[in-house]
Amino acid sequence: MKVSHYFEFEEHVTGGMAASVDHQRKMFDRVGIEYTTEPTLDADVLHLNLMGPRSVWYARRARKAGVPVVAHTHVTAEDFGDSFRFTNALARPLKPYLRRAYGLADRLVCPSEYNRDVIEGYTDAPTTVISNGVDREKIDGFEALEAEYRERYDLDSPTVFMVGHVIKRKGLETFVETAHRTPDVDFAWFGHIDRSLKGRETKRLVDEAPSNCTFTGFVEDIRGAYAAGDVFCFPTHEENEGIALLEAMAAGKPVVVRDIETFSWLEDGEDCLKVGDRADGEAGTGDRNDRARGDDVEGFVEAIDELRDPDRRAELGANAAERSEAFSLSAIAERYRDLYADLV
């Protein structure tokens, strides 16, 4: 079996989508799936990771040639807004475009059940849920970097941290305001920040962040983030899955997340701490959400206060690490073989 595994704009796209594609190819190597990164119909399956114009063109050609088309649903209009400049304006026309593009696939691969629920509002094309997974080798040995990275960014334990592009959608405002309200705790956001691509509000939040809130910019060795950080704070408003979250869990870090549907698979108080974010004021999936009703920032402050206790951090971190095992690349890889075999 040979797969054309194409990632349009691969040289330009970074972040979670790029990590997912990298994970897929590592999984192919693990189970012996032959693939090319070039778009071609000289393959048993055409797998497209970003439905840009060239990918759509190849998808149409593949359908005419009888080559099964798989499309990854990394992008939705719902998670496109509040990311970079102009993305809010583009989110509305993006949805009808994606409806047509995803409708060309014989099978859609969704990284989570939540993403599948969203995609079902776009098209009736068949879907399969396959997690992006977590590459444990990527963070192997992170512990040895703790002293170096704490000194580099002047961080003391317990450090609250985040990993990923600095964008508003990922809860930037909540992260900064939580730091404001917890002045005796260090906060650090490890991730690329390109001011030319940021909206005015994002730049203001970064510039006016308190002194205990550090934005490191791009980090060459991401293991340093997991070494220096003690509590992974992920106040994102919209997420298809969250690879950085899985990495933090695999590193045994306790995690605090906003209680959104994407994270319904996490058990509040056991795998993580959830902070309620229900628009109707009702409690979410966890049993602790009353602490955050009416003020999500206060909920994050209370969660951080709870995790000042090193024993509680160790307990939640150990549970998170155990839960993350189901998302290892070795645990997921065979799902791609099964998917392609079913289509061929």
PAGU-122495 format. One record per residue (C-alpha): y, x, z. Coordinates in Angstrom, 2 decimals, decimal comma. Each point is the difference from the previous one (the first is absolute). Last residue first. Layout:
% residues N
         Y         X         Z
         Y         X         Z
...
***
This chain:
% residues 344
         Y         X         Z
      0,36     -8,74     -0,62
      2,04     -2,13      2,38
     -2,56     -0,07      2,82
     -0,72      3,72     -0,40
      3,72      0,72      0,29
      0,33     -1,90      3,26
     -3,20      1,37      1,51
      1,03      3,59     -0,74
      3,41     -0,73      1,45
     -1,48     -1,48      3,17
     -2,12      3,13      0,41
      3,10      1,98      0,99
      1,00     -2,09      3,04
     -1,85      1,54      2,94
      0,32      3,54     -1,38
      3,74     -0,50     -0,43
      0,37     -0,94      3,66
      1,23     -3,54      0,66
     -2,83     -1,14      2,30
      0,71      3,03      2,19
      3,51     -1,28      0,71
     -1,20     -2,33      2,76
     -1,33      2,95      2,01
      3,26      1,91     -0,35
      2,00     -3,07      1,04
     -2,14     -0,51      3,11
      0,50      3,63      1,00
      3,74     -0,28     -0,55
      0,24     -3,20      2,06
     -1,72      1,63      2,97
      1,81      3,34     -0,31
      3,38     -1,71     -0,19
     -0,86     -2,12      3,04
     -1,00      3,12      1,92
      3,20      1,80     -1,05
      2,18     -2,82      1,42
      3,24      0,02     -2,00
     -1,91     -2,40     -2,20
      1,11     -3,10      1,91
      3,64      1,01     -0,46
     -0,56      0,34     -3,75
     -1,40     -3,54     -0,09
      2,97     -1,30      1,99
      2,48      1,65     -2,38
     -1,91     -1,40     -2,98
      0,26     -3,50      1,42
      3,68      0,49      0,74
      0,46      0,89     -3,65
     -1,84     -3,14     -1,10
      2,43     -2,23      1,84
     -0,50     -3,77      0,08
     -3,61      0,18      1,06
     -1,04      3,57      0,73
     -1,82     -0,07      3,35
     -1,59     -3,33     -0,93
     -2,05      1,88     -2,58
     -2,61      1,27      2,45
     -3,02     -2,08     -0,97
     -0,16      1,16     -3,58
     -0,12     -2,01     -3,20
      3,61     -1,10      0,12
      1,85     -2,08      2,55
      2,35     -2,64     -1,34
      3,69      0,69     -0,51
      0,02     -1,63     -3,42
      0,80      3,26     -1,76
     -2,90      1,79      1,64
      0,70      3,64      0,75
     -2,00      0,72      3,12
     -0,53      3,60      1,10
     -3,58      1,18     -0,13
     -1,55      2,75      2,12
     -2,97      1,73     -1,55
     -3,79      0,10     -0,23
     -0,65     -1,75      3,33
      3,20     -1,71      1,16
      0,38     -1,82     -3,29
     -3,16      0,10     -2,10
      0,76      1,24     -3,51
     -1,35     -2,03     -2,94
      3,19     -2,12      0,00
      1,96      3,10     -1,00
      1,11     -1,19     -3,44
      0,86     -3,39      1,49
      2,94      1,39      1,95
      0,16      0,81      3,72
      2,24      3,06     -0,17
     -1,98      3,07      0,91
     -0,35      2,39      2,93
     -2,69      2,64     -0,42
     -1,85      2,24      2,43
     -0,85      3,31     -1,69
     -3,62      1,06     -0,43
      0,58      1,98     -3,18
     -2,03     -2,60     -1,90
      2,42     -2,63      1,32
      3,00      1,97     -1,23
     -1,65      0,42     -3,39
     -0,76     -3,72     -0,23
      3,64     -0,80      0,79
      1,16      2,52     -2,59
     -2,18     -1,77     -2,57
      1,69     -3,37      0,58
     -1,65     -3,12     -1,43
      2,09     -2,06     -2,43
      3,01      0,24      2,28
      2,98     -2,19      0,84
      2,33      0,00      3,01
     -0,90      3,50      1,19
      0,46      0,70      3,73
     -2,57      2,84      0,03
      0,34      2,06      3,19
     -2,65      2,70      0,34
      0,04      1,23      3,60
     -0,58      3,66      0,88
      1,53      1,88     -2,94
      0,16      3,78     -0,31
     -3,51      0,55     -1,34
     -0,07     -3,10     -2,19
      3,26      1,08     -1,59
     -1,16      3,60     -0,39
     -3,05     -1,18     -1,92
      2,44     -1,07     -2,70
      0,23      3,62     -1,17
      2,94      0,26     -2,39
      2,17     -2,41      1,97
      2,65     -1,86     -1,99
      2,98     -1,05      2,07
     -0,02      0,54      3,75
      1,92     -3,08      1,09
      0,54      0,41      3,74
      0,86     -2,73      2,52
      0,98      1,25      3,50
      3,56      0,70     -1,20
      0,54     -3,63     -0,91
     -0,21     -1,20     -3,63
      3,40     -0,51     -1,66
     -0,71      2,03     -3,12
     -3,50     -1,41     -0,46
      1,09     -3,60      0,48
      3,03      0,47     -2,26
     -2,13      1,52     -2,78
     -2,38     -2,96      0,14
      2,86     -2,51     -0,08
      1,63      1,64     -3,03
     -3,19     -0,11     -2,03
     -2,13      3,07     -0,49
     -0,90      1,66     -3,29
      2,66      2,72      0,04
     -0,70      0,55      3,70
     -3,50      1,24     -0,67
     -1,83     -0,16      3,33
     -3,56      1,27      0,00
     -2,00     -0,50      3,16
     -0,58      0,77      3,65
      1,95     -2,42      2,20
      0,41      1,39      3,51
      0,88     -1,77      3,26
      0,47      1,82      3,33
      0,04     -2,10      3,17
      2,79      0,04      2,64
      2,36     -2,09     -2,15
     -2,33     -3,00     -0,31
      2,38     -2,74     -1,14
      1,51      2,09     -2,80
     -3,49      1,14     -1,03
     -1,05     -3,64     -0,29
      3,10     -0,56     -2,14
     -1,01      2,80     -2,36
     -3,59     -1,21     -0,41
      1,07     -3,64     -0,35
      2,51      0,85     -2,74
     -2,52      2,18     -1,83
     -2,67     -2,68      0,01
     -2,04      1,07     -3,00
      2,06     -2,21     -2,28
      3,12      2,07      0,71
     -1,32      3,16     -1,60
     -0,62      3,50      1,33
     -3,16      0,91     -1,91
     -2,97      0,47      2,29
     -1,13      1,07      3,47
      1,33     -1,48      3,26
      0,29      1,48      3,46
      0,48     -0,69      3,70
     -0,12      3,28      1,92
     -1,49     -0,05      3,51
      0,36      2,90      0,32
      2,99      2,14     -0,94
      1,35      0,69     -3,46
      2,38      2,78     -1,03
     -0,69     -0,33     -3,74
     -1,44      3,47     -0,60
     -1,15      0,39      3,60
     -2,10     -3,16     -0,09
     -1,27      1,03     -3,43
     -1,21      3,42      1,05
     -1,45     -1,10      3,34
     -2,03     -2,80     -1,56
     -1,33      1,82     -3,06
     -3,49      0,76      1,35
     -0,63     -3,72      0,55
      0,22     -0,72     -3,74
     -3,33      1,71     -0,68
     -1,24     -2,62     -2,47
      2,83     -2,26     -1,14
     -0,76      0,00     -3,75
     -3,74      0,37      0,64
      0,04     -3,44      1,63
      1,03     -1,63     -3,27
      0,60     -3,61      1,00
     -0,96     -2,95     -2,14
      1,96     -1,84     -2,67
     -2,09     -2,99      1,01
     -2,05     -1,83     -2,61
      0,46     -3,76     -0,35
     -1,33     -1,44     -3,28
      1,90     -2,55     -2,07
     -0,82     -2,27     -2,92
      3,01     -0,93     -2,21
      1,54     -3,30      1,17
      3,50      1,40     -0,15
      3,18      0,52      2,01
     -0,43     -2,10      3,14
     -3,50      1,42      0,40
      1,73      3,38      0,15
      1,54     -0,80      3,39
     -3,34     -1,01      1,53
     -1,57      3,13     -1,49
      2,71      2,16      1,58
     -0,78     -1,55      3,38
     -3,70      0,65     -0,45
      0,81      3,65     -0,59
      0,16      2,72     -2,67
     -0,39     -2,47     -2,89
     -1,98      1,00     -3,09
      0,47     -2,47     -2,86
     -2,85     -0,70     -2,40
     -0,12     -0,98     -3,66
      3,65      0,93     -0,18
      2,57     -1,43     -2,43
      1,25     -2,51      2,59
      1,28      2,92      2,06
      2,58      0,71     -2,72
      1,05     -3,61     -0,60
      0,44     -0,77      3,68
      1,53      3,43      0,50
      2,81     -0,81     -2,43
      0,56     -3,39      1,62
      0,35      1,73      3,40
      2,19      2,90     -1,09
      2,84     -2,27     -1,11
      0,72     -0,83      3,67
     -0,63      3,45      1,49
      2,46      1,77     -2,31
      3,14     -0,97      1,91
     -1,59      0,98      3,30
     -1,19      3,28     -1,53
      3,55      0,94     -1,08
      0,23      3,00      2,34
     -3,26      0,80      1,75
     -2,51     -1,85      2,18
      1,47     -3,24      1,31
     -1,94     -1,99     -2,60
     -3,23      1,12     -1,66
     -2,40     -1,22      2,68
      0,20     -3,69     -0,94
      0,37      0,66     -3,72
     -3,46      1,53      0,09
     -1,15      3,50     -0,88
     -3,24      1,71      1,05
     -2,04     -2,68     -1,77
     -2,50      2,36     -1,64
     -1,06     -1,09     -3,48
     -3,53      0,09     -1,42
     -0,53     -0,65     -3,71
     -3,43     -0,36     -1,58
     -0,22      1,46     -3,54
     -0,70     -2,73     -2,58
      2,21      1,52     -2,69
      2,47     -2,90      0,06
      0,14      0,19      3,79
      0,52      3,77     -0,18
      2,91     -0,33     -2,42
      1,76     -2,45      2,30
     -0,58      2,24      3,01
      1,26      3,02     -1,95
      3,31     -1,72     -0,72
      0,30     -1,17      3,60
     -0,59      3,57      1,21
      2,71      1,29     -2,33
      2,46     -2,63      1,21
     -0,59      0,71      3,71
     -2,87     -1,58      1,88
     -0,62      2,73      2,55
     -3,53      0,98      0,98
     -1,89     -0,84     -3,19
     -3,80      0,29     -0,18
     -1,44     -0,17     -3,54
     -3,78     -0,26      0,23
     -2,89      1,28     -2,15
      2,17      2,64     -1,65
      1,26      0,95     -3,45
      2,74     -2,60      0,35
      2,33      2,67      1,31
      2,78      0,42      2,55
     -0,25      3,58      1,28
     -1,04      0,76      3,57
     -3,62      0,40     -1,05
     -2,96     -1,11      2,06
     -3,65      0,68      0,80
     -1,20     -1,78      3,14
     -2,12      2,40      2,06
      0,10     -1,74      3,37
      2,21      2,49      1,84
      2,05      0,90     -3,08
      0,86     -3,64     -0,57
      1,06     -0,25      3,65
      2,35      2,94     -0,45
      1,42     -1,75     -3,06
      0,64     -3,17      1,95
      1,65      1,91      2,84
      2,42      1,69     -2,38
      0,87     -3,37     -1,50
      0,62     -1,39      3,48
      2,20      2,95      0,95
      2,14     -0,51     -3,10
      0,43     -3,67      0,92
      0,80      0,82      3,60
      2,83      2,40     -0,69
      0,84      1,62     -3,32
      0,57     -1,24     -3,56
      1,67      2,34     -2,51
     -2,79      2,12     -1,52
     -2,39     -2,94      0,09
      2,33     -2,17     -2,08
     -3,08     -1,96     -1,16
     -3,12      0,64      2,04
     -3,06     -0,20     -2,25
     -3,62      0,17      1,05
     -1,97     -0,22     -3,24
     -3,46     -0,38      1,46
     -3,28      1,42     -1,31
     -3,44     -1,28      0,95
***
